[in-house]
Amino acid sequence: MKQKLRTALGVFLIVLAVITGPIPIIQGWMFFVAAIGVLGIEHPIIQWCLDQMRRFPFARKALDKLGIPKKAGDYPPGGPSTDV
């Protein structure tokens, strides 16, 4: 039950991100970051969203710069990098 509630909240946040993306007053990316926080980066819904974002060159550069892997299992051995 808890997992279903988290998934529903995450999907709601992603929908809010899509709706508020073109509105200049409310920034849509904040809702997407909140959805990643709720669901986790390895959740299939988040992975699908990241795959869709990688289709755009500016988003691909931003994701690569942030060190977000192309797939959940693409981390180097030892886990994600903690270099800041």
Secondary structure, 3 states (H helix, E strand, C coil): CHHHHHHHHHHHHHHHHHHHCCCCCCCHHHHHHHHHHHHCCCCHHHHHHHHHHCCCHHHHHHHHHHCCCCCCCCCCCCCCCCCC
